[in-house]
Amino acid sequence: MSPTYDFAGQVALVTGAAMGMGLATARALAQSGASVVLADIDGALAAGEAKRIVAEGGRAIGVACDVAVNQRGVWACMKHELRVMRSQGSGAIVNCSSLGGLVGLPGCASYHGTKHAVLGMTKSAAVEYGG
Ligand SMILES: NC(=O)c1ccc[n+]([C@@H]2O[C@H](COP(=O)([O-])OP(=O)(O)OC[C@H]3O[C@@H](n4cnc5c(N)ncnc54)[C@H](O)[C@@H]3O)[C@@H](O)[C@H]2O)c1
């Protein structure tokens, strides 16, 4: 069974949206009715993918954006997202961790450390701001 989602009338901001999982997420949100902002350090690629979504009937723009990646990028995004969400009284954040946020592997301390941090920041923010 495939669940269907209706994001009509809602805005979705996707970082790292010019390729990979970010692009797949942005396209799925647009296909479900959201107006999507594709933000990426490669602004030209993001703009091109946004144009493709618009040509397919969706609503999207592409913008250049440098979040700095992994732990600091997620922290910086949540800082600004929560400000908007608190003032408007609603919103949802989906952060991207990894299997590396749950386990340890030899030679992966830096990546896995940041991905564990993403889970910790997300859980703490959810408890702090959920209400
Ligand atoms: N691909 C996997 O198998 C996998 C598995 C687990 C977790 N993840 C996580 O999913 C996320 C996306 O992974 P992916 O494989 O789709 O990556 P990808 O390399 O395919 O795409 C990453 C995108 O982020 C953009 N980007 C890079 N630095 C940026 C910055 N400073 N500011 C803004 N945008 C920036 C790139 O231009 C690119 O468009 C990452 O957080 C990754 O750790 C991926």
The ligand as an ORCA input file, in Angstrom:
! r2SCAN-3c Opt
* xyz 0 1
  N      23.156      8.312      0.350
  C      23.105      7.504      1.400
  O      23.212      6.263      1.274
  C      22.875      8.071      2.781
  C      22.716      7.181      3.851
  C      22.485      7.712      5.113
  C      22.427      9.078      5.324
  N      22.621      9.912      4.252
  C      22.548     11.352      4.519
  O      21.590     11.931      3.640
  C      21.995     13.246      3.293
  C      22.049     13.390      1.789
  O      22.904     12.398      1.279
  P      23.044     12.165     -0.307
  O      23.757     10.861     -0.482
  O      21.719     12.344     -0.951
  O      24.059     13.343     -0.698
  P      24.475     13.915     -2.153
  O      25.952     14.083     -2.102
  O      23.879     13.102     -3.266
  O      23.770     15.359     -2.182
  C      24.121     16.329     -1.225
  C      23.624     17.679     -1.685
  O      23.954     18.641     -0.673
  C      24.555     19.764     -1.275
  N      25.461     20.416     -0.318
  C      26.724     20.040      0.032
  N      27.242     20.901      0.923
  C      26.289     21.847      1.167
  C      26.252     23.010      1.998
  N      27.282     23.377      2.756
  N      25.109     23.754      1.997
  C      24.046     23.406      1.239
  N      24.037     22.324      0.414
  C      25.148     21.540      0.385
  C      25.282     19.208     -2.494
  O      25.524     20.231     -3.472
  C      24.284     18.153     -2.983
  O      23.304     18.689     -3.863
  C      23.354     13.476      3.996
  O      23.114     14.126      5.242
  C      23.859     12.068      4.232
  O      24.752     11.996      5.326
  C      22.832      9.436      2.997
*
